[in-house]
Amino acid sequence: MEVLERIKLQIEKMSSTQQLEILKILHENENVKINENKSGVYVNLSFLPNNVVVQMQEYLKYVNDQENSLNVIENRKESVKHAYFEDSHA
């Protein structure tokens, strides 16, 4: 259950575009019950087939890896900007 709680928390923090990708993963499996109302889409994660949980974990890892890569690139970009552009005016 701890794994499912972590997945739920990660999904809640995602952008709506990323959440739609999770919904696509869920929708691809006919055994997954998706409930929708005007407040949003709800899925009982407790009854997900193991292969769907694995697919969601893989997607969450992919998103996390991409965000980490982007952060590294942004940090490098800021370092270069600071080293070459901001220090040159001193």
Buried (B, 14 or more C-beta within 10 A) or exposed (E): EEEBEEBEEBBEEBEEEBBEBBBEBBEEEEEBEEEEEEEEBEBEBEEBEEEBBEBBBEBBEEBEEEEEEEEEEEEEEEEEEEEEEEEEEE
